[in-house]
Amino acid sequence: MSSGGISLVGMGHDHSHTHGITATGRHRKRLTAVLSITLAVVVVQVVGALLSGSLALLADAGHMLSDAAGVTIALLASWIAGRPASDLRTYGYQRAEVLAALANALILIVISVVIFTEAIRRIGSAPEVQTNIMLFAAILGAVANLVSLLILHGAHEDSLNVRGAYLEVLGDLLGSFAVIIAAVVILMTGYQAADTIASVLIALMILPRAWSLLRDVVDVLLEASPKGVEVQMIREHILSVDGVVDVHDIHIWTITSGVPVFSAHVVVEDGVLNARGTDQVLDKLTTCLGSHFDTEHCTFQLEPASHSEHESRQHA
């Protein structure tokens, strides 16, 4: 390929460019176990809320139902994301996991708004609550949430979807504690408004977690640099490779959790652009990048320094 009589060498180097199982897919069994536990507790808490008249317990059940919906979406998304890539979708369907996390965050926000609205409506007219049923269902929910939290612990660092499920279960555990405390207060003092107060606290606990998850999802969709990645440091390491003169058009983004991608245009000395020199530079670049940025998707376009100077004169 030539440009104005100047030889231009451009090479894309794909380092093991394969589509393996996604981060969520690796933890599918854990998510399935959590889903089973959550659905069972939702049934118990809904029945308990109806029998006891507790809004806090119903709020906790609603939150757990949103957890179940979120985990179901995550499982479906992990299955879709595992479908192979095609000419139409070169990265396959891996972004389906990110869209699932987005839906999960929005569900959490809606649930919290509904709970808060109902709690405000009950102020000044809190109905009498049957504390024995309320307390039993809340304790059962707390135990189930604790078990689910232990199942997901560790895996939540790998995937946005698993992290979303982990945060929801953690919020449920705190919500169950709030319901238990409210039940004890009503049992000991007869202060029925404790149920309404607990439901408001549950709603307020949901929102920050939903916002945190939503913010991370938006970062992925806007192709922001992954957390913890210092672009300037990577630039400096690339420039330290023998034969490299300059680097530009650096792009780092995330397809889905655990699948970061890197590309850059690397300007090299003209004498480097031969079969042996090119292989050596690319090997050094991928080794250097691999030690500072964990990715299997690296693309380098090598450009001769003479062509870079030619382009600079053209744009001057």
C-alpha positions in Angstrom: 0.0 0.0 0.0 1.4 3.4 -0.8 0.6 7.0 -0.3 2.1 9.8 -2.4 5.1 7.5 -3.4 5.8 6.9 0.3 5.8 3.3 1.4 3.3 2.7 4.2 3.4 -0.4 6.2 0.4 -1.0 8.5 0.0 -4.2 10.4 -2.7 -5.3 12.8 -1.4 -7.8 15.4 -4.1 -9.7 17.1 -2.8 -11.5 20.2 -4.8 -14.7 20.6 -8.0 -13.1 19.4 -10.6 -15.6 20.6 -13.9 -15.4 22.2 -13.9 -17.5 25.3 -16.5 -17.9 28.0 -17.4 -14.6 29.6 -16.9 -13.6 33.3 -20.6 -14.1 34.1 -20.6 -17.5 32.3 -17.9 -18.8 34.5 -20.1 -18.3 37.5 -23.4 -19.5 36.1 -23.8 -22.3 38.7 -23.4 -19.8 41.5 -26.0 -17.6 40.0 -28.4 -20.5 39.5 -28.1 -21.5 43.2 -28.7 -17.9 44.3 -31.8 -17.7 42.0 -33.3 -20.8 43.5 -32.8 -19.6 47.1 -34.1 -16.2 46.3 -37.3 -17.3 44.6 -38.1 -19.6 47.5 -37.7 -16.8 50.0 -39.7 -14.4 47.9 -42.7 -16.7 48.2 -42.3 -17.0 51.9 -41.9 -13.2 52.4 -44.9 -12.3 50.2 -47.1 -14.7 52.1 -45.7 -13.4 55.4 -46.3 -9.7 54.3 -49.9 -10.4 53.3 -50.6 -12.2 56.6 -48.8 -9.7 58.8 -49.6 -6.5 57.0 -46.0 -5.4 57.1 -44.9 -3.0 54.3 -41.2 -3.4 55.3 -41.5 -7.2 54.8 -43.3 -6.6 51.4 -40.6 -4.1 50.5 -37.9 -6.7 51.3 -39.8 -9.3 49.2 -40.1 -6.8 46.3 -36.4 -6.2 46.6 -35.6 -9.9 46.5 -38.0 -10.3 43.6 -36.0 -7.7 41.7 -32.9 -9.7 42.6 -34.4 -12.8 41.1 -35.3 -10.9 38.0 -31.8 -9.5 37.8 -30.1 -12.9 38.2 -32.5 -14.4 35.6 -31.5 -11.7 33.2 -27.8 -12.2 33.9 -28.1 -15.9 33.3 -29.9 -15.4 30.0 -27.4 -12.8 29.0 -24.5 -15.1 29.8 -26.0 -17.7 27.5 -26.5 -15.2 24.7 -23.0 -13.8 25.2 -21.6 -17.2 24.7 -22.9 -17.4 21.1 -20.1 -17.3 18.5 -19.0 -14.2 16.7 -20.0 -13.7 13.0 -19.2 -11.3 10.2 -22.2 -9.2 11.3 -21.2 -9.2 15.0 -17.5 -9.6 15.2 -17.5 -9.6 19.0 -20.5 -11.9 19.1 -23.1 -11.1 21.7 -20.9 -10.4 24.7 -22.4 -6.9 25.2 -25.6 -8.7 26.1 -24.2 -9.0 29.7 -23.8 -5.3 29.9 -27.3 -4.6 28.7 -28.5 -7.1 31.3 -26.7 -5.2 34.1 -28.3 -2.0 32.8 -31.8 -3.6 33.1 -30.9 -4.8 36.6 -29.9 -1.3 37.7 -33.1 0.2 36.3 -35.2 -2.4 38.0 -33.6 -1.6 41.4 -34.4 2.1 40.9 -38.0 1.4 40.1 -38.4 -0.9 43.1 -36.9 1.7 45.4 -39.2 4.5 44.1 -42.3 2.3 44.5 -41.4 1.3 48.1 -40.6 4.9 49.1 -43.9 6.2 47.6 -46.0 3.6 49.5 -44.1 4.4 52.7 -44.9 8.1 52.3 -48.6 7.2 51.7 -48.7 5.2 55.0 -47.3 8.0 57.2 -49.8 8.8 59.9 -52.0 5.8 59.1 -49.8 2.8 59.7 -51.9 -0.4 60.0 -51.4 -2.9 62.8 -48.7 -5.4 62.0 -48.6 -9.1 63.1 -45.0 -9.1 64.4 -44.6 -12.9 64.9 -45.1 -13.7 61.2 -43.1 -10.6 60.2 -40.2 -11.6 62.4 -40.2 -15.3 61.2 -40.2 -14.3 57.5 -37.5 -11.7 58.1 -35.1 -14.1 59.9 -35.6 -16.7 57.1 -34.8 -14.0 54.5 -31.7 -12.9 56.4 -30.4 -16.5 56.6 -31.1 -17.1 52.9 -29.4 -13.8 51.9 -26.3 -14.7 54.0 -26.0 -18.1 52.3 -26.4 -16.4 48.8 -23.8 -13.8 49.8 -21.3 -16.6 50.6 -22.0 -18.3 47.3 -21.3 -15.2 45.3 -18.3 -14.0 47.4 -15.2 -13.7 45.2 -17.0 -14.1 41.9 -18.4 -10.5 42.3 -15.0 -9.1 41.4 -15.0 -10.7 37.9 -18.3 -9.6 36.4 -20.7 -6.6 36.4 -23.6 -9.0 36.5 -22.3 -11.1 39.3 -21.4 -7.8 41.1 -24.9 -6.6 40.6 -26.3 -9.8 42.1 -23.9 -9.6 45.0 -24.8 -6.0 45.8 -28.5 -6.8 45.6 -28.1 -9.7 48.0 -26.1 -7.6 50.3 -28.8 -5.0 50.3 -31.4 -7.7 50.9 -29.4 -8.8 53.9 -29.4 -5.3 55.3 -33.1 -5.0 54.5 -33.9 -8.2 56.4 -32.0 -6.8 59.4 -34.1 -3.6 59.1 -37.3 -5.7 59.1 -36.1 -7.8 62.1 -35.3 -4.6 64.1 -38.7 -3.1 63.1 -40.5 -6.3 64.2 -38.6 -6.3 67.6 -39.4 -2.6 68.1 -43.1 -3.2 67.4 -43.2 -6.3 69.6 -41.5 -4.5 72.5 -43.1 -1.0 72.3 -46.1 -1.3 70.0 -44.7 1.5 67.8 -46.3 0.5 64.5 -44.6 3.3 62.5 -41.3 1.3 62.9 -42.5 -0.8 59.9 -42.9 2.2 57.7 -39.5 3.6 58.8 -37.9 0.3 58.0 -39.4 0.3 54.5 -38.1 3.8 53.8 -34.6 2.7 55.0 -34.7 -0.3 52.6 -35.6 2.0 49.7 -32.8 4.4 50.6 -30.4 1.4 50.7 -31.3 0.3 47.2 -30.7 3.6 45.4 -26.9 4.0 46.0 -26.2 0.5 44.9 -28.4 0.9 41.8 -26.6 4.2 41.0 -23.1 2.5 41.4 -24.0 -0.3 39.1 -25.6 2.0 36.5 -22.5 4.2 36.5 -20.2 1.3 35.8 -22.6 0.1 33.0 -22.6 3.5 31.4 -18.8 3.5 31.5 -18.7 0.3 29.5 -21.3 1.5 27.0 -19.4 4.8 26.5 -16.2 2.7 26.1 -14.3 4.4 29.0 -10.9 3.1 30.0 -11.2 0.1 32.4 -10.7 1.0 36.1 -7.2 0.8 37.3 -5.7 1.2 33.8 -3.2 4.1 33.4 -3.0 5.1 29.8 0.0 7.3 30.3 1.9 4.4 31.9 1.1 2.2 29.0 2.2 4.9 26.6 5.6 5.2 28.4 6.1 1.4 28.3 5.4 1.2 24.6 7.8 4.1 23.9 10.5 2.2 25.8 10.5 -0.7 23.3 13.5 -0.6 21.0 12.7 0.9 17.6 9.5 2.6 18.7 9.5 6.4 17.9 6.0 7.4 18.9 2.6 6.1 19.7 -0.8 7.6 19.0 -4.5 6.8 18.7 -4.5 4.7 21.8 -7.9 3.2 22.6 -8.7 1.0 25.6 -12.2 -0.1 26.3 -14.3 -3.1 27.6 -16.6 -5.3 25.5 -18.0 -6.9 28.7 -16.8 -7.8 32.1 -13.4 -9.5 31.9 -12.9 -8.7 28.2 -10.8 -5.6 27.8 -9.6 -4.5 24.4 -6.6 -2.4 23.3 -5.5 -0.8 20.0 -2.8 1.7 19.1 -0.9 3.2 16.1 2.8 2.7 16.8 5.4 4.7 14.9 8.7 2.8 14.4 12.0 3.4 12.8 12.0 2.7 9.0 14.7 0.1 9.4 12.6 -2.0 11.8 9.9 -2.7 9.1 11.2 -6.0 7.8 9.9 -9.5 8.5 12.3 -10.1 11.4 12.2 -6.6 12.8 8.4 -6.4 12.7 7.9 -9.7 14.5 10.4 -8.7 17.2 8.7 -5.3 17.8 5.2 -6.9 17.9 6.4 -9.6 20.3 7.9 -7.0 22.6 4.8 -4.8 22.4 2.4 -7.7 23.3 4.7 -8.9 26.1 5.0 -5.4 27.5 1.3 -4.8 27.3 0.5 -8.2 28.7 2.5 -7.4 31.8 0.6 -4.2 32.5 -2.8 -4.7 30.9 -4.5 -8.1 31.1 -6.1 -8.5 27.7 -6.2 -11.1 24.9 -7.4 -8.5 22.4 -4.4 -6.3 21.3 -4.2 -4.6 17.9 -1.1 -2.7 16.9 -0.8 -0.8 13.6 2.9 -0.2 12.8 3.7 2.9 10.9 7.2 4.0 9.5 8.6 7.2 10.9 9.1 8.6 7.4 5.3 8.2 6.7 4.5 9.9 10.0 6.7 12.9 9.0 5.0 13.0 5.6 1.6 13.1 7.2 2.7 15.9 9.5 3.9 18.0 6.6 0.6 17.4 4.8 -1.5 18.6 7.8 0.7 21.6 8.5 
